[in-house]
Amino acid sequence: DGGQKLVRFYDPSGNLIEVRTPWDKFVNRE
């Protein structure tokens, strides 16, 4: 899958957001 993950979270308005993101970039945000 090229190291991509489907990330789900809710924005401040309560809308469900689904984002496909390279997991290495996501982790590097720490």
mmCIF entry with sequence, helices, sheets and N, C-alpha, C, O atoms, coordinates in Angstrom:
data_MODEL
# 
_entry.id   MODEL 
# 
_entity.id                         1 
_entity.type                       polymer 
_entity.pdbx_number_of_molecules   1 
# 
_entity_poly.entity_id                      1 
_entity_poly.type                           'polypeptide(L)' 
_entity_poly.nstd_linkage                   no 
_entity_poly.nstd_monomer                   no 
_entity_poly.pdbx_seq_one_letter_code       DGGQKLVRFYDPSGNLIEVRTPWDKFVNRE 
_entity_poly.pdbx_seq_one_letter_code_can   DGGQKLVRFYDPSGNLIEVRTPWDKFVNRE 
_entity_poly.pdbx_strand_id                 A 
# 
loop_
_entity_poly_seq.entity_id 
_entity_poly_seq.num 
_entity_poly_seq.mon_id 
_entity_poly_seq.hetero 
1 1  ASP n 
1 2  GLY n 
1 3  GLY n 
1 4  GLN n 
1 5  LYS n 
1 6  LEU n 
1 7  VAL n 
1 8  ARG n 
1 9  PHE n 
1 10 TYR n 
1 11 ASP n 
1 12 PRO n 
1 13 SER n 
1 14 GLY n 
1 15 ASN n 
1 16 LEU n 
1 17 ILE n 
1 18 GLU n 
1 19 VAL n 
1 20 ARG n 
1 21 THR n 
1 22 PRO n 
1 23 TRP n 
1 24 ASP n 
1 25 LYS n 
1 26 PHE n 
1 27 VAL n 
1 28 ASN n 
1 29 ARG n 
1 30 GLU n 
# 
_struct_asym.id          A 
_struct_asym.entity_id   1 
# 
_struct_conf.conf_type_id            HELX_P 
_struct_conf.id                      HELX_P1 
_struct_conf.pdbx_PDB_helix_id       AA1 
_struct_conf.beg_label_comp_id       TRP 
_struct_conf.beg_label_asym_id       A 
_struct_conf.beg_label_seq_id        23 
_struct_conf.pdbx_beg_PDB_ins_code   ? 
_struct_conf.end_label_comp_id       VAL 
_struct_conf.end_label_asym_id       A 
_struct_conf.end_label_seq_id        27 
_struct_conf.pdbx_end_PDB_ins_code   ? 
_struct_conf.beg_auth_comp_id        TRP 
_struct_conf.beg_auth_asym_id        A 
_struct_conf.beg_auth_seq_id         23 
_struct_conf.end_auth_comp_id        VAL 
_struct_conf.end_auth_asym_id        A 
_struct_conf.end_auth_seq_id         27 
_struct_conf.pdbx_PDB_helix_class    1 
_struct_conf.details                 ? 
_struct_conf.pdbx_PDB_helix_length   5 
# 
_struct_conf_type.id          HELX_P 
_struct_conf_type.criteria    ? 
_struct_conf_type.reference   ? 
# 
_struct_sheet.id               AA1 
_struct_sheet.type             ? 
_struct_sheet.number_strands   2 
_struct_sheet.details          ? 
# 
_struct_sheet_order.sheet_id     AA1 
_struct_sheet_order.range_id_1   1 
_struct_sheet_order.range_id_2   2 
_struct_sheet_order.offset       ? 
_struct_sheet_order.sense        anti-parallel 
# 
loop_
_struct_sheet_range.sheet_id 
_struct_sheet_range.id 
_struct_sheet_range.beg_label_comp_id 
_struct_sheet_range.beg_label_asym_id 
_struct_sheet_range.beg_label_seq_id 
_struct_sheet_range.pdbx_beg_PDB_ins_code 
_struct_sheet_range.end_label_comp_id 
_struct_sheet_range.end_label_asym_id 
_struct_sheet_range.end_label_seq_id 
_struct_sheet_range.pdbx_end_PDB_ins_code 
_struct_sheet_range.beg_auth_comp_id 
_struct_sheet_range.beg_auth_asym_id 
_struct_sheet_range.beg_auth_seq_id 
_struct_sheet_range.end_auth_comp_id 
_struct_sheet_range.end_auth_asym_id 
_struct_sheet_range.end_auth_seq_id 
AA1 1 GLN A 4  ? TYR A 10 ? GLN A 4  TYR A 10 
AA1 2 LEU A 16 ? PRO A 22 ? LEU A 16 PRO A 22 
# 
loop_
_atom_site.group_PDB 
_atom_site.id 
_atom_site.type_symbol 
_atom_site.label_atom_id 
_atom_site.label_alt_id 
_atom_site.label_comp_id 
_atom_site.label_asym_id 
_atom_site.label_entity_id 
_atom_site.label_seq_id 
_atom_site.pdbx_PDB_ins_code 
_atom_site.Cartn_x 
_atom_site.Cartn_y 
_atom_site.Cartn_z 
_atom_site.occupancy 
_atom_site.B_iso_or_equiv 
_atom_site.pdbx_formal_charge 
_atom_site.auth_seq_id 
_atom_site.auth_comp_id 
_atom_site.auth_asym_id 
_atom_site.auth_atom_id 
_atom_site.pdbx_PDB_model_num 
ATOM 1   N N  . ASP A 1 1  ? 0.837   -1.199 0.000  1.00 0.00 ? 1  ASP A N  1 
ATOM 2   C CA . ASP A 1 1  ? 0.000   0.000  0.000  1.00 0.00 ? 1  ASP A CA 1 
ATOM 3   C C  . ASP A 1 1  ? 0.877   1.256  0.000  1.00 0.00 ? 1  ASP A C  1 
ATOM 4   O O  . ASP A 1 1  ? 0.370   2.360  0.202  1.00 0.00 ? 1  ASP A O  1 
ATOM 5   N N  . GLY A 1 2  ? 2.171   1.101  -0.221 1.00 0.00 ? 2  GLY A N  1 
ATOM 6   C CA . GLY A 1 2  ? 3.048   2.260  -0.279 1.00 0.00 ? 2  GLY A CA 1 
ATOM 7   C C  . GLY A 1 2  ? 3.252   2.924  1.065  1.00 0.00 ? 2  GLY A C  1 
ATOM 8   O O  . GLY A 1 2  ? 3.695   4.070  1.129  1.00 0.00 ? 2  GLY A O  1 
ATOM 9   N N  . GLY A 1 3  ? 2.932   2.216  2.146  1.00 0.00 ? 3  GLY A N  1 
ATOM 10  C CA . GLY A 1 3  ? 3.149   2.775  3.476  1.00 0.00 ? 3  GLY A CA 1 
ATOM 11  C C  . GLY A 1 3  ? 2.120   3.817  3.864  1.00 0.00 ? 3  GLY A C  1 
ATOM 12  O O  . GLY A 1 3  ? 2.325   4.564  4.821  1.00 0.00 ? 3  GLY A O  1 
ATOM 13  N N  . GLN A 1 4  ? 0.995   3.877  3.121  1.00 0.00 ? 4  GLN A N  1 
ATOM 14  C CA . GLN A 1 4  ? -0.026  4.860  3.457  1.00 0.00 ? 4  GLN A CA 1 
ATOM 15  C C  . GLN A 1 4  ? -1.027  4.287  4.440  1.00 0.00 ? 4  GLN A C  1 
ATOM 16  O O  . GLN A 1 4  ? -1.299  3.087  4.437  1.00 0.00 ? 4  GLN A O  1 
ATOM 17  N N  . LYS A 1 5  ? -1.580  5.161  5.290  1.00 0.00 ? 5  LYS A N  1 
ATOM 18  C CA . LYS A 1 5  ? -2.597  4.760  6.254  1.00 0.00 ? 5  LYS A CA 1 
ATOM 19  C C  . LYS A 1 5  ? -3.819  5.642  6.061  1.00 0.00 ? 5  LYS A C  1 
ATOM 20  O O  . LYS A 1 5  ? -3.703  6.800  5.662  1.00 0.00 ? 5  LYS A O  1 
ATOM 21  N N  . LEU A 1 6  ? -4.998  5.085  6.347  1.00 0.00 ? 6  LEU A N  1 
ATOM 22  C CA . LEU A 1 6  ? -6.213  5.887  6.318  1.00 0.00 ? 6  LEU A CA 1 
ATOM 23  C C  . LEU A 1 6  ? -6.469  6.363  7.738  1.00 0.00 ? 6  LEU A C  1 
ATOM 24  O O  . LEU A 1 6  ? -6.745  5.566  8.635  1.00 0.00 ? 6  LEU A O  1 
ATOM 25  N N  . VAL A 1 7  ? -6.375  7.669  7.930  1.00 0.00 ? 7  VAL A N  1 
ATOM 26  C CA . VAL A 1 7  ? -6.532  8.257  9.253  1.00 0.00 ? 7  VAL A CA 1 
ATOM 27  C C  . VAL A 1 7  ? -7.908  8.879  9.357  1.00 0.00 ? 7  VAL A C  1 
ATOM 28  O O  . VAL A 1 7  ? -8.312  9.655  8.492  1.00 0.00 ? 7  VAL A O  1 
ATOM 29  N N  . ARG A 1 8  ? -8.643  8.534  10.432 1.00 0.00 ? 8  ARG A N  1 
ATOM 30  C CA . ARG A 1 8  ? -9.973  9.101  10.642 1.00 0.00 ? 8  ARG A CA 1 
ATOM 31  C C  . ARG A 1 8  ? -9.971  9.919  11.921 1.00 0.00 ? 8  ARG A C  1 
ATOM 32  O O  . ARG A 1 8  ? -9.453  9.479  12.947 1.00 0.00 ? 8  ARG A O  1 
ATOM 33  N N  . PHE A 1 9  ? -10.547 11.103 11.860 1.00 0.00 ? 9  PHE A N  1 
ATOM 34  C CA . PHE A 1 9  ? -10.668 11.935 13.060 1.00 0.00 ? 9  PHE A CA 1 
ATOM 35  C C  . PHE A 1 9  ? -11.800 12.921 12.866 1.00 0.00 ? 9  PHE A C  1 
ATOM 36  O O  . PHE A 1 9  ? -12.291 13.089 11.750 1.00 0.00 ? 9  PHE A O  1 
ATOM 37  N N  . TYR A 1 10 ? -12.224 13.579 13.942 1.00 0.00 ? 10 TYR A N  1 
ATOM 38  C CA . TYR A 1 10 ? -13.305 14.550 13.872 1.00 0.00 ? 10 TYR A CA 1 
ATOM 39  C C  . TYR A 1 10 ? -12.755 15.961 13.990 1.00 0.00 ? 10 TYR A C  1 
ATOM 40  O O  . TYR A 1 10 ? -11.910 16.240 14.841 1.00 0.00 ? 10 TYR A O  1 
ATOM 41  N N  . ASP A 1 11 ? -13.245 16.856 13.122 1.00 0.00 ? 11 ASP A N  1 
ATOM 42  C CA . ASP A 1 11 ? -12.833 18.251 13.218 1.00 0.00 ? 11 ASP A CA 1 
ATOM 43  C C  . ASP A 1 11 ? -13.650 18.935 14.317 1.00 0.00 ? 11 ASP A C  1 
ATOM 44  O O  . ASP A 1 11 ? -14.589 18.340 14.847 1.00 0.00 ? 11 ASP A O  1 
ATOM 45  N N  . PRO A 1 12 ? -13.300 20.189 14.666 1.00 0.00 ? 12 PRO A N  1 
ATOM 46  C CA . PRO A 1 12 ? -13.995 20.883 15.768 1.00 0.00 ? 12 PRO A CA 1 
ATOM 47  C C  . PRO A 1 12 ? -15.503 20.994 15.552 1.00 0.00 ? 12 PRO A C  1 
ATOM 48  O O  . PRO A 1 12 ? -16.248 21.168 16.516 1.00 0.00 ? 12 PRO A O  1 
ATOM 49  N N  . SER A 1 13 ? -15.962 20.897 14.313 1.00 0.00 ? 13 SER A N  1 
ATOM 50  C CA . SER A 1 13 ? -17.397 20.995 14.038 1.00 0.00 ? 13 SER A CA 1 
ATOM 51  C C  . SER A 1 13 ? -18.095 19.653 14.174 1.00 0.00 ? 13 SER A C  1 
ATOM 52  O O  . SER A 1 13 ? -19.317 19.573 14.052 1.00 0.00 ? 13 SER A O  1 
ATOM 53  N N  . GLY A 1 14 ? -17.321 18.586 14.429 1.00 0.00 ? 14 GLY A N  1 
ATOM 54  C CA . GLY A 1 14 ? -17.899 17.265 14.605 1.00 0.00 ? 14 GLY A CA 1 
ATOM 55  C C  . GLY A 1 14 ? -18.034 16.492 13.310 1.00 0.00 ? 14 GLY A C  1 
ATOM 56  O O  . GLY A 1 14 ? -18.734 15.480 13.259 1.00 0.00 ? 14 GLY A O  1 
ATOM 57  N N  . ASN A 1 15 ? -17.364 16.961 12.254 1.00 0.00 ? 15 ASN A N  1 
ATOM 58  C CA . ASN A 1 15 ? -17.405 16.255 10.978 1.00 0.00 ? 15 ASN A CA 1 
ATOM 59  C C  . ASN A 1 15 ? -16.316 15.192 10.934 1.00 0.00 ? 15 ASN A C  1 
ATOM 60  O O  . ASN A 1 15 ? -15.194 15.414 11.388 1.00 0.00 ? 15 ASN A O  1 
ATOM 61  N N  . LEU A 1 16 ? -16.669 14.024 10.376 1.00 0.00 ? 16 LEU A N  1 
ATOM 62  C CA . LEU A 1 16 ? -15.680 12.954 10.267 1.00 0.00 ? 16 LEU A CA 1 
ATOM 63  C C  . LEU A 1 16 ? -14.763 13.228 9.085  1.00 0.00 ? 16 LEU A C  1 
ATOM 64  O O  . LEU A 1 16 ? -15.223 13.415 7.959  1.00 0.00 ? 16 LEU A O  1 
ATOM 65  N N  . ILE A 1 17 ? -13.473 13.249 9.349  1.00 0.00 ? 17 ILE A N  1 
ATOM 66  C CA . ILE A 1 17 ? -12.480 13.496 8.312  1.00 0.00 ? 17 ILE A CA 1 
ATOM 67  C C  . ILE A 1 17 ? -11.692 12.214 8.082  1.00 0.00 ? 17 ILE A C  1 
ATOM 68  O O  . ILE A 1 17 ? -11.249 11.568 9.032  1.00 0.00 ? 17 ILE A O  1 
ATOM 69  N N  . GLU A 1 18 ? -11.520 11.847 6.805  1.00 0.00 ? 18 GLU A N  1 
ATOM 70  C CA . GLU A 1 18 ? -10.711 10.676 6.473  1.00 0.00 ? 18 GLU A CA 1 
ATOM 71  C C  . GLU A 1 18 ? -9.584  11.129 5.560  1.00 0.00 ? 18 GLU A C  1 
ATOM 72  O O  . GLU A 1 18 ? -9.824  11.715 4.505  1.00 0.00 ? 18 GLU A O  1 
ATOM 73  N N  . VAL A 1 19 ? -8.357  10.854 5.972  1.00 0.00 ? 19 VAL A N  1 
ATOM 74  C CA . VAL A 1 19 ? -7.194  11.323 5.216  1.00 0.00 ? 19 VAL A CA 1 
ATOM 75  C C  . VAL A 1 19 ? -6.252  10.165 4.954  1.00 0.00 ? 19 VAL A C  1 
ATOM 76  O O  . VAL A 1 19 ? -5.903  9.417  5.867  1.00 0.00 ? 19 VAL A O  1 
ATOM 77  N N  . ARG A 1 20 ? -5.838  10.018 3.688  1.00 0.00 ? 20 ARG A N  1 
ATOM 78  C CA . ARG A 1 20 ? -4.794  9.039  3.369  1.00 0.00 ? 20 ARG A CA 1 
ATOM 79  C C  . ARG A 1 20 ? -3.466  9.768  3.423  1.00 0.00 ? 20 ARG A C  1 
ATOM 80  O O  . ARG A 1 20 ? -3.253  10.732 2.688  1.00 0.00 ? 20 ARG A O  1 
ATOM 81  N N  . THR A 1 21 ? -2.582  9.318  4.279  1.00 0.00 ? 21 THR A N  1 
ATOM 82  C CA . THR A 1 21 ? -1.321  10.018 4.479  1.00 0.00 ? 21 THR A CA 1 
ATOM 83  C C  . THR A 1 21 ? -0.174  9.036  4.602  1.00 0.00 ? 21 THR A C  1 
ATOM 84  O O  . THR A 1 21 ? -0.333  7.969  5.195  1.00 0.00 ? 21 THR A O  1 
ATOM 85  N N  . PRO A 1 22 ? 0.984   9.382  4.048  1.00 0.00 ? 22 PRO A N  1 
ATOM 86  C CA . PRO A 1 22 ? 2.170   8.543  4.265  1.00 0.00 ? 22 PRO A CA 1 
ATOM 87  C C  . PRO A 1 22 ? 2.475   8.476  5.755  1.00 0.00 ? 22 PRO A C  1 
ATOM 88  O O  . PRO A 1 22 ? 2.666   9.506  6.402  1.00 0.00 ? 22 PRO A O  1 
ATOM 89  N N  . TRP A 1 23 ? 2.523   7.257  6.302  1.00 0.00 ? 23 TRP A N  1 
ATOM 90  C CA . TRP A 1 23 ? 2.610   7.097  7.758  1.00 0.00 ? 23 TRP A CA 1 
ATOM 91  C C  . TRP A 1 23 ? 3.888   7.711  8.319  1.00 0.00 ? 23 TRP A C  1 
ATOM 92  O O  . TRP A 1 23 ? 3.889   8.218  9.441  1.00 0.00 ? 23 TRP A O  1 
ATOM 93  N N  . ASP A 1 24 ? 4.995   7.670  7.535  1.00 0.00 ? 24 ASP A N  1 
ATOM 94  C CA . ASP A 1 24 ? 6.253   8.216  8.042  1.00 0.00 ? 24 ASP A CA 1 
ATOM 95  C C  . ASP A 1 24 ? 6.129   9.722  8.264  1.00 0.00 ? 24 ASP A C  1 
ATOM 96  O O  . ASP A 1 24 ? 6.660   10.245 9.244  1.00 0.00 ? 24 ASP A O  1 
ATOM 97  N N  . LYS A 1 25 ? 5.434   10.427 7.366  1.00 0.00 ? 25 LYS A N  1 
ATOM 98  C CA . LYS A 1 25 ? 5.235   11.868 7.556  1.00 0.00 ? 25 LYS A CA 1 
ATOM 99  C C  . LYS A 1 25 ? 4.363   12.123 8.776  1.00 0.00 ? 25 LYS A C  1 
ATOM 100 O O  . LYS A 1 25 ? 4.619   13.041 9.555  1.00 0.00 ? 25 LYS A O  1 
ATOM 101 N N  . PHE A 1 26 ? 3.326   11.297 8.934  1.00 0.00 ? 26 PHE A N  1 
ATOM 102 C CA . PHE A 1 26 ? 2.401   11.475 10.057 1.00 0.00 ? 26 PHE A CA 1 
ATOM 103 C C  . PHE A 1 26 ? 3.134   11.325 11.385 1.00 0.00 ? 26 PHE A C  1 
ATOM 104 O O  . PHE A 1 26 ? 2.917   12.108 12.310 1.00 0.00 ? 26 PHE A O  1 
ATOM 105 N N  . VAL A 1 27 ? 3.997   10.324 11.476 1.00 0.00 ? 27 VAL A N  1 
ATOM 106 C CA . VAL A 1 27 ? 4.730   10.064 12.716 1.00 0.00 ? 27 VAL A CA 1 
ATOM 107 C C  . VAL A 1 27 ? 5.744   11.172 12.984 1.00 0.00 ? 27 VAL A C  1 
ATOM 108 O O  . VAL A 1 27 ? 5.981   11.528 14.138 1.00 0.00 ? 27 VAL A O  1 
ATOM 109 N N  . ASN A 1 28 ? 6.341   11.716 11.931 1.00 0.00 ? 28 ASN A N  1 
ATOM 110 C CA . ASN A 1 28 ? 7.361   12.747 12.102 1.00 0.00 ? 28 ASN A CA 1 
ATOM 111 C C  . ASN A 1 28 ? 6.800   14.048 12.659 1.00 0.00 ? 28 ASN A C  1 
ATOM 112 O O  . ASN A 1 28 ? 7.567   14.941 13.018 1.00 0.00 ? 28 ASN A O  1 
ATOM 113 N N  . ARG A 1 29 ? 5.480   14.172 12.738 1.00 0.00 ? 29 ARG A N  1 
ATOM 114 C CA . ARG A 1 29 ? 4.879   15.393 13.260 1.00 0.00 ? 29 ARG A CA 1 
ATOM 115 C C  . ARG A 1 29 ? 4.985   15.480 14.774 1.00 0.00 ? 29 ARG A C  1 
ATOM 116 O O  . ARG A 1 29 ? 4.663   16.520 15.350 1.00 0.00 ? 29 ARG A O  1 
ATOM 117 N N  . GLU A 1 30 ? 5.427   14.419 15.431 1.00 0.00 ? 30 GLU A N  1 
ATOM 118 C CA . GLU A 1 30 ? 5.507   14.426 16.898 1.00 0.00 ? 30 GLU A CA 1 
ATOM 119 C C  . GLU A 1 30 ? 6.384   15.565 17.402 1.00 0.00 ? 30 GLU A C  1 
ATOM 120 O O  . GLU A 1 30 ? 6.562   15.720 18.610 1.00 0.00 ? 30 GLU A O  1 
# 
